[in-house]
Amino acid sequence: MARFVQAAQKILRILCDGGAIVSRAYDVIVVGSGSVGVPAAWAMARSGLKVLVLDRMSSPGQGSNKTAIGGIRATHSEPAKIRICLRSLEIASTWRETYGDDVEWTTGGYSFVAYRDREEQILQGLLETQKASGLDIDWHGAGDLLTII
């Protein structure tokens, strides 16, 4: 996670010209420098917009992101969010090759455990949408997990 924060700080320094805000005229003002604000600002700046990022914290990734486990997943229920997260996975997994910074990316996976029948129904109900949105995802019962892990 520390490497991601360093990369986010680098992006913000580039956006703000070395940390000093050099102009009061911006095309976009992004509020928040976490996992949504930084990549949004970065993408808009790369497209030529003048971007200002504001955050109440002293550096990026210090809000909710600071306590996150450091993973990126695309296993959501909304197709639009799945597509955005798949793009995030693509960016993160190619970061070193593209930008030269080692963010210590490793490929892993997620397991969501259903403890009750209702939870199982909800998770299985999401599979069709997730697969249709491009996720390589399957359902595995408890016995299967022991073999996979």
Secondary structure, DSSP 8 states (H G I E B T S, - for coil): -HHHHHHHHHHHHHHTTTTS---S--SEEEE--STTHHHHHHHHHHTT--EEEE-SSSSTT-SGGGGS-S------SSHHHHHHHHHHHHHHHTHHHHHS---------------SHHHHHHHHHHHHHHHHTT-------HHHHHHH-
